[in-house]
Amino acid sequence: MTRLGFLLDSETCIGCHACTVACKSEHDVPLGVNRTWVKYIEKGEFPETTRHFSVMRCNQCDNAPCMEICPTSALFRASNGVVDFDDNHCIGCKGCMNACPYDAIYINPETNTANKCNFCNHRIELGLEPSCVVVCPTHSIKVIDFDDADNEALQILNGEQLPVRSPEQGTAPKVYYRGADPASLDPLRTTIPNDGLIWADVTPNHPTAATHHLDPTARTTYTTAHATTWKTKVSGYLVTKAIAAGIMFFAPLMVLLGHADETARVGFLSGSLGALFLLITGTLLVADLKKPTRFLLVLTRGNTSSWLVRGAYVLGVYAVLLGVWLLAALLQSSQMFSVLAVPVAVLAACTAGYTAFLFAQCEGRDLWQSKALLPTLLVQAVTAGGSVWLISDLFVGMPEPLMVRWISIAALAATGLLVLLEVRGHHSPHVAMAVRSMTNGEHRKLFMTGVLGGLILPIALLAASLVFDSAATALSFVAGVTALGGMWSYEHSYVLAGQSVPLS
């Protein structure tokens, strides 16, 4: 089996963009997106300045995170080792875009499917070179054939120590750079100053403030824009899923405490709320797809290594258990509740926590790789469940409201501690930039609303409810509402900040 890669010679690249134009022409790439592009950086101060070029594209990784997260195997390994894609099986989930550490994948605005450089595999199969290789006037783009000892590019690679982009991600990229300035390959080492001298300030949220990681002499002067992929629907999904899971933490707890006979409140209401918010969760997930009509492909040709698929299985099993729980409520069977209590609680925890493993597959978003994410999601689910329980208590009188208040205070305090550890810990440059965006940058208002309105205020209100018993129900109701609103605000800041760090 032939294994292929690229050698990109920045020493001889003249920045002519012929490769970009040829790629667009060969694949009918629409305006506004690119499979390959040339990035410019400048170094030094006038008159001692230099310009450096580097070609950006898919790195055809041996350990391709985009393939692992793709729920339908629309991204797959071709026989020559190239990571290729199948438009007919893509559902447009955009998971691959956050999994790629190289910003190489885009959503085709005409097909609503994920596309990227596929090495011009249709040409390779005919014995032809990729279009970018053919048109490069300085032969700066060379094909590496790892199985041909006489291959020119392979001989260069074997004779020199050539760098790759983001080696710390462990993706084993097969695109090597010769003569490239390190600041050109690492987008966190350059700034895009707002001084009127830039050619193309088009990368959203690119770092502009100096940090210890930046090269103070380097500035990006030409690159391409890459839009944020996961937005409001994903943030909303995190909250609705937390509610769907959290309410079914408290309902089984009430059964174990001897409230199984109160089917109207413990059984039917909790099961109905859990099912409702689980339905909203599924609706948000499907609505966020660029190809929502293809959702069933997740089940019919699911890639079981993807946590998008595993999460769908978890949600499906949880939905079935909720259905049985509602049946027990209709039958007014306290015995069924007792049998279901533990399995329902376990699946609720799985529903709340699986997103931590999904986000961990987003290799390009280091903020989401935190080990604190799983416990955070679990305690947030407890907070969400307690909030809904206390909101419902104002209308129907739920069992054990005092205990739920104490549990909610503990969950809110635990969430606050986990968030504090997240933002105050020792971070890599990538995570540090994301945290800075969340706490002191453009997402600060969302973050502070989440902390003040979703953590501190609810704790104060619940504490007051413990003191002023006559107003406890009303105070708890307000605490529940603010906790849920603040949770969405925090989640939105977290989702957006994770995607604010430039990758190319």
Buried (B, 14 or more C-beta within 10 A) or exposed (E): EEBBBBBBBBEBBEBBBBBBBBBBEBBEBBEEBBBBBBBBBBBEEEEEEEBBBBBBBBBBBBEBBBBBBBBBBBBBBBEBBBBBBEEEBBBBBBBBBBBBBBBBBBBBEEBBBBBBBBBBBEBBEEEEBBBBBBBBEEEBBBBBBBEBEEBBBBEBBEEEEBBBBBEEBEBEBBBBBBBBBEBBBBBBBBBBEEEEEBEEBEBEBBBEEEEEBBBEBBBBBBBBEBEBBBBEBBBBBBBBBBBBBBBBBBBBBBBEEEBBEBBEBBBBBBBBBBBBBBBBBBBBBBEBBBBBEBBEBBEEEBBEBBBBBBBBBBBEBBBEBBEBBBBBBEEBBBEBBBEBBEBBBEBBBBBBBBBBEBBBBBBBBBBBBBEBBBBBBBBBBBBBBBBBBBBBBBEEEBBBBEBBBEBBBBBBBBBBBBBEEBBEEEBBBBBBBBBBBBBEBBBBEBBBBBBEBBBBBBBBBBBBBBEEEEEBBEBBBBBBBBBBBBBBBBBBBBBBBBBBBBBB
